[in-house]
Amino acid sequence: MRAKFSDQNVSRFAGDYLHWEGQEQDIYFPDSGVTVQTHIDGNAQSRGFGDYAGYAYRPADGKTFNCYKDNSRTLFDWDPPVPDGTVHSILCWSIYWCV
């Protein structure tokens, strides 16, 4: 599953980061045509593992998900060559999870 981010802590392109905290992020999933809006609290990084961090909202059906602080565990680490053909590694770790 691929997602397109409308703005910029998940690694994107050569050192760019998506800042989840304190601002809405709209994430579009082109395979399904669904957008999810994240609303992570501005001070969520200072919270403990498992603490409430904010919410995510799926406008298509009005579903709201509660989001919690994760422990920065690595989800995957791809060494080059990566699927997009670039020579950059892709490292993805979990800062929050939403259910």
Buried (B, 14 or more C-beta within 10 A) or exposed (E): EEBEEEEBBBBEEEEEEBEBBEEEBBBBEEEEEBBBBBBBBEEBBEBEEEEEBBBBBEEEEEEEBEBBBBEEEEEEEEEEEEEEEEEBEBEEBEBBBBE
